[in-house]
Amino acid sequence: MRDKNDFKWITLRRAWYAGGMSDPAFAVRIHRKNQKVPLPRRATEGSAGLDIVACIDSPVLLEPGEPALIPTGLHLGMSVEWEAQIRPRSRLNAAGILVGFGTVDADFRGELHVTVVNVTKRPYEILPGDRIAQLVFATVERPTWIEVETVADLGETSRGAGGFGSTGR
């Protein structure tokens, strides 16, 4: 951790708060297996997710009901305070190609793969370089567990034990 009195650090933080750059305290090391694979990037300034693409040499044909693991060619390295989440892109979901939500742990160094499933009644082709998922970064909280004797010791809420649609449609 940098000293909060460090002039360069203060200057960087001020630039970040002014909207001039990314947070300097958050950096992710990345290795691309193939330099033709672009770095993850936002489609728009307001996008939460960074698009990642299929790193494949030839098209992958997904038959109806068929799952597949699609490589991205990306390896990440981040500090233990962070995780990367692999999330679906709305275009694929609208086409009936479901993307499995995934967590990339900070200590994982393998290649990222995206799980896809064709839930339509027709084949779907994934082409090299297709945007197949998004990466969203989140902080990871490390709780201190306080074990209690009974469920009642957890504390009362208006919801209680209701689940599976208990709050309405």
C-alpha positions as CSV (number, residue, x, y, z in Angstrom):
1,M,0.0,0.0,0.0
2,R,1.3,3.4,-0.9
3,D,1.8,6.1,1.8
4,K,-1.2,8.5,1.7
5,N,1.3,11.4,2.0
6,D,3.2,10.3,-1.1
7,F,2.9,13.2,-3.6
8,K,2.5,11.0,-6.7
9,W,-0.2,8.9,-5.0
10,I,-2.1,12.0,-4.0
11,T,-1.9,13.4,-7.5
12,L,-3.1,10.1,-9.0
13,R,-6.0,9.9,-6.6
14,R,-7.0,13.5,-7.4
15,A,-7.0,12.8,-11.1
16,W,-9.1,9.7,-10.5
17,Y,-11.7,11.5,-8.4
18,A,-11.9,14.2,-11.1
19,G,-12.7,11.5,-13.6
20,G,-9.4,11.8,-15.5
21,M,-8.3,8.1,-15.1
22,S,-9.0,4.7,-13.7
23,D,-8.5,4.1,-10.0
24,P,-4.7,3.6,-9.6
25,A,-5.3,1.4,-6.6
26,F,-7.0,-1.2,-8.8
27,A,-4.8,-2.8,-11.4
28,V,-5.3,-6.2,-13.0
29,R,-2.4,-8.0,-14.6
30,I,-3.5,-9.7,-17.9
31,H,-1.9,-12.1,-20.3
32,R,-3.3,-12.7,-23.8
33,K,-2.5,-16.1,-25.3
34,N,-3.0,-14.5,-28.7
35,Q,-2.2,-10.9,-29.4
36,K,-5.1,-10.8,-31.9
37,V,-7.5,-11.1,-28.9
38,P,-8.4,-7.6,-27.7
39,L,-8.1,-6.5,-24.1
40,P,-11.5,-6.6,-22.4
41,R,-13.2,-3.2,-23.0
42,R,-16.4,-1.4,-22.3
43,A,-18.8,-0.9,-25.3
44,T,-19.8,2.5,-23.9
45,E,-18.6,4.8,-21.2
46,G,-21.5,3.8,-19.0
47,S,-21.1,0.0,-19.4
48,A,-20.4,-1.8,-16.2
49,G,-19.0,-4.9,-17.9
50,L,-16.0,-5.2,-20.2
51,D,-16.6,-7.4,-23.3
52,I,-14.5,-10.5,-23.8
53,V,-14.3,-12.4,-27.0
54,A,-14.1,-16.0,-28.2
55,C,-10.5,-17.0,-28.8
56,I,-11.1,-19.8,-31.3
57,D,-9.5,-20.7,-34.6
58,S,-12.7,-21.7,-36.3
59,P,-16.4,-21.3,-35.7
60,V,-18.1,-23.4,-33.0
61,L,-21.5,-24.8,-34.0
62,L,-23.7,-25.2,-30.9
63,E,-26.5,-27.7,-31.6
64,P,-29.8,-27.3,-29.8
65,G,-29.4,-28.2,-26.1
66,E,-25.7,-28.4,-26.4
67,P,-23.3,-26.8,-23.9
68,A,-19.7,-25.7,-24.7
69,L,-16.7,-24.1,-23.0
70,I,-15.4,-21.3,-25.1
71,P,-11.8,-20.1,-24.5
72,T,-11.1,-16.4,-24.2
73,G,-7.3,-16.5,-24.5
74,L,-7.1,-14.4,-21.3
75,H,-5.4,-15.0,-18.0
76,L,-5.8,-12.6,-15.1
77,G,-3.9,-11.7,-12.0
78,M,-5.4,-9.5,-9.3
79,S,-5.1,-8.9,-5.6
80,V,-7.1,-11.0,-3.1
81,E,-9.5,-8.1,-2.4
82,W,-11.0,-8.6,-5.9
83,E,-12.9,-11.1,-8.0
84,A,-13.9,-11.0,-11.6
85,Q,-17.4,-12.1,-12.6
86,I,-18.2,-13.6,-16.0
87,R,-21.6,-12.4,-17.0
88,P,-23.9,-12.9,-19.9
89,R,-24.3,-10.4,-22.8
90,S,-27.9,-9.5,-23.5
91,R,-27.6,-10.1,-27.3
92,L,-26.7,-13.8,-26.7
93,N,-29.4,-14.3,-24.1
94,A,-32.0,-12.8,-26.5
95,A,-30.8,-15.3,-29.1
96,G,-31.3,-18.2,-26.7
97,I,-27.7,-18.7,-26.0
98,L,-27.3,-18.8,-22.2
99,V,-24.0,-17.8,-20.7
100,G,-23.1,-19.3,-17.3
101,F,-22.3,-16.8,-14.6
102,G,-18.9,-17.5,-13.2
103,T,-16.5,-16.2,-10.5
104,V,-12.8,-15.8,-11.3
105,D,-11.0,-16.0,-8.0
106,A,-8.0,-13.8,-7.4
107,D,-5.6,-16.8,-7.1
108,F,-6.7,-18.4,-10.4
109,R,-4.1,-18.2,-13.2
110,G,-5.6,-20.5,-15.8
111,E,-7.2,-19.4,-19.0
112,L,-10.7,-17.9,-18.7
113,H,-13.4,-20.0,-20.4
114,V,-17.1,-19.1,-20.9
115,T,-19.8,-21.7,-20.5
116,V,-22.5,-21.3,-23.1
117,V,-25.7,-23.4,-23.7
118,N,-27.9,-23.3,-26.8
119,V,-31.5,-23.5,-25.5
120,T,-33.1,-22.9,-28.9
121,K,-34.4,-25.5,-31.4
122,R,-31.9,-24.4,-34.1
123,P,-28.1,-24.5,-34.3
124,Y,-26.1,-21.4,-33.4
125,E,-22.6,-20.5,-34.6
126,I,-20.0,-18.7,-32.5
127,L,-17.4,-17.1,-34.6
128,P,-13.8,-16.3,-33.8
129,G,-13.7,-12.8,-32.1
130,D,-17.4,-12.8,-31.2
131,R,-18.1,-10.9,-28.0
132,I,-19.4,-13.8,-25.8
133,A,-19.5,-12.5,-22.2
134,Q,-18.6,-9.5,-20.0
135,L,-16.2,-9.2,-17.1
136,V,-17.3,-7.2,-14.0
137,F,-15.0,-6.7,-11.1
138,A,-16.2,-6.6,-7.5
139,T,-14.6,-6.4,-4.1
140,V,-14.6,-9.5,-2.0
141,E,-15.6,-9.1,1.6
142,R,-14.1,-11.5,4.2
143,P,-16.6,-11.9,7.0
144,T,-16.0,-12.7,10.6
145,W,-18.4,-15.5,11.5
146,I,-20.5,-15.2,14.6
147,E,-22.1,-18.5,15.2
148,V,-25.5,-18.5,17.1
149,E,-27.3,-21.3,18.8
150,T,-30.7,-21.0,17.1
151,V,-32.3,-19.6,14.0
152,A,-34.2,-17.1,16.2
153,D,-30.8,-15.8,17.4
154,L,-30.2,-14.5,13.8
155,G,-32.7,-11.7,14.5
156,E,-36.2,-11.1,13.3
157,T,-37.1,-9.6,9.8
158,S,-40.4,-8.9,8.1
159,R,-39.5,-11.6,5.5
160,G,-38.5,-14.3,8.0
161,A,-37.8,-17.6,6.3
162,G,-39.9,-16.8,3.2
163,G,-38.2,-17.5,-0.1
164,F,-38.9,-18.8,-3.6
165,G,-41.3,-16.0,-4.6
166,S,-42.5,-15.1,-1.1
167,T,-42.0,-11.3,-1.8
168,G,-44.3,-11.4,-4.8
169,R,-44.0,-11.5,-8.5
